[in-house]
Amino acid sequence: MRRVGWIVLIAVELCAVAAALWWRFGEEQVQLADVSNSTGSPPAATASEVAPVVRQESAPAQSPDIPPRVEGEDYAAQLRAASDYLEFARSLLPAARAGDHAAQFNISRALDYCAVDYRFYVDRGATHRNLDDALKWAASHWPYDSERVRLVYDRCHSLMESEGKDLGERGEWLRLASDGGYPLAQVMAAKRQQLKGVSTGDDAAKDKESRRLASMAIRKRDPQVIWEIADSQLTSGAQGEANSDELAWFLAACQRGFDCSPQSDSVSAFCRYDPNCQPYESVADLFRRARGDDFPELEARARWINEKIDAGDWEALGF
């Protein structure tokens, strides 16, 4: 039974990763606002804006082992706490246009969240639902979480109804942040390259670019970067079994300090697909339950990954 639980968890996680990549990047042509132009310029300000977007044709040379400038604002915490993503994104525009890569990345995250999740629950093709209709629709589809539906609606309905025309395009903000050396943006850009390789059939070239971006990001040794690398197919080139490595990388991020507590978003993401989750379980507890007697091997693999990260042995990790 433990082995069955392990196989189910692996299958669910791989499906979740594939689905997330597709929803996030597979329909990039459907934007909150069509603001692209023939010059490939970054998100433009409206006529009333006086601060232009900083155009970064190329990022300045930077040692891969030196973290980027520490930002004075915790935009990620503000994003988690925000109840209105239109208001949140607009509050970051001046900093983003001035070249603040953390602001650029978090605007991209806000736009991405609404473009993906709001479309999933509320706007599906020609169908537009109000909150009550979205709740009814979601109740008949697994996995269902009424609190999540309400949260997505509250955060995104004003942004989506306004079309966010003054906010620019999410992919361009991500590019600016990635080109500027912001590690989380580099990982997300790596995931984008993965999906482009699948959709265009140019897997080898896109995989090379994905690994280049992930290779730069992992050198910052940020626990969240390690988690995002795990939540992809980027670990399949490392030593060992690919499926085992995927969960080992998640666990390695937990060991480095990423929030894997029972109340964390990471547990919520796994438990959305696992009806057997218990309120006291952490990520490690979920894996221990699924893996059973094999969990010490998984834990040892995670420690090995962190040892290689600490030693800067990127080649051993596939980067």
C-alpha positions, 0 to 999 in steps of 0.5 A: 500500500505504501508503494501504491501511495508513492506511485500515486504521489509521483504520478499526481505531482508529474501531472501537476507540474505538466499542467502548471507549465501548460497553463502558465506558458502554453497559451502565452498569446492570450494576454491580459492586454495586447501591448506588444509592438514591432520593436519588442519594447517592454511594457509601455506606460499610459499617456498619463504616466511620466516614468518610462520603462527602463529598456534593458537590451542586455544585463550587465555582466555579473558573477554567477555566485554573487547575489543581485542587489538586495531590494528594500521592499519585500514584494513577495510578502506584499503579493501574498497579503494583497487582496486586489492584484490590480492595485498591487501591480500598479503600486509596483509600476514606478519601481519596475520601470526604474529597473527594480528586478524584484518589482518586475518579477512580482508584477509578472507573478500577479499578472500570471496568477490572474491570467491562469487561475482566474481564467480557469475558474471564471473566464473559460473561452466565451464563458464568463462566470460570476462568483456564484457560478464559478463556485458551482462550476468548481464544485463539480470538478476535482480538486475543489476548494471553495476558499481558493475560488473566492480568493482568486476571484477577489484578487483578480476580478478588478484586474481582469475586468479592467484588462490591466491595459496600463500594466504591460505584458507578463512575459516581458516583465519576466524577461526583464527580471530574468535578464537582470539576474533575478534568480526566481525570474531565471527559474520561471524563464527556464520553465518557459523555455522547456514548454517552448521546446515541447511546443516547437519540437526544438527540445534540445536547444530549449533544454540547453537554454533552460539549464543555462538559466537554472544554472545561473539561478541555483548558484544563489543557493536560495531555498525558493529557487531550489523549490522552483527547480524541483517543480519542473523537469530540470532535475531529470538530468541529475544523477539517480532516478528522475522521479526520486530526484524530483521529490528529493529536490523538494525535500532539499529546499525544505532542509535549506529553510523553504517553508514546508510547514503544515500551514504552508502554500507548498503543503496546500499545493500537494494536498490539493491532489491528495485527499489523505492529507492531515492538518498536522502534516508537513511536506516531509510528513507527506513524503514519509507517508507516501514513501514509507520505508524508503523515506530515509533514502529520499532524505539522504538524497536530499542531503546529498543535493544540499552538500553539492549545492554548498560545495558548488559542485554544479556538474554533479547536480546536472547544472 
